[in-house]
């Protein structure tokens, strides 16, 4: 009697290599059309064909297939194509498994590596922000906040970024029930001073805190939105003011703004890139 070799447990290893496998042209074209529908709204076959640089007949076959599966919809009256309900279900499934921390971690790590400063993630609670994630810099002297640490929004780069992105009526309501405590001589402790700073933050897309909470420490932040366009968090970098020199502040601001836009996009929102 022969003895058969015992099979190993688990799935067999896949020979698929993501970086070397050829793409399927028909699938690639279908996804190109689907992306165009998602980003451009209702459109005609001709316009879609030109935009995707795909022959009209091929584009029509792709659209017909997507329509059968519910990923595209056709309006008989306007003769326009639009995204279908199945695409919404697919997107919702992604959002249901995606959390703010999940999508923020890799972006924060890149943010730390690009700037050399500690990257922070915080959410709003009233007129304070609560730090929920951090990727520390490797410098001996660096910023550090334990998860759960709170700080006043008006004296925080992350807080001011979130505050600037809120509706004016919300800001007014928050300020009406808040005392702007002066933590340092640089704290924006009057409504007028804070309002001017928030206006500059909106204009450039990122906030700047120069020793407004802790002497010797600076912070640059940008707001994060969810799929509904609501401001839900802020991402920032912080560190010794000596490293936030005038020639680096604008560069840091653009990098932080880009990081916030990436996280926003991963959450299903539309971020404003630098």
Secondary structure, DSSP 8 states (H G I E B T S, - for coil): --------SS-------TTTS---HHHHHHHHHHHHHHHH-SB-HHHHHHHHT--HHHHHHHHHHHHHTTSEEEETTTTEEEE-HHHHHHHHHHHHH--HHHHHHHHHHHHHHHHSSEEEEEEEETTEEEEEEEE--SSSS-----TT-EEEGGG-HHHHHHHHHS-HHHHHHHHHT-----SSTTS--SHHHHHHHHHHHHHHT-EEEESSSSTTEEEEEEEEE-TTS-EEEEEEEEEEGGGS-HHHHHHHHHHHHHHHHHHHHHTT------
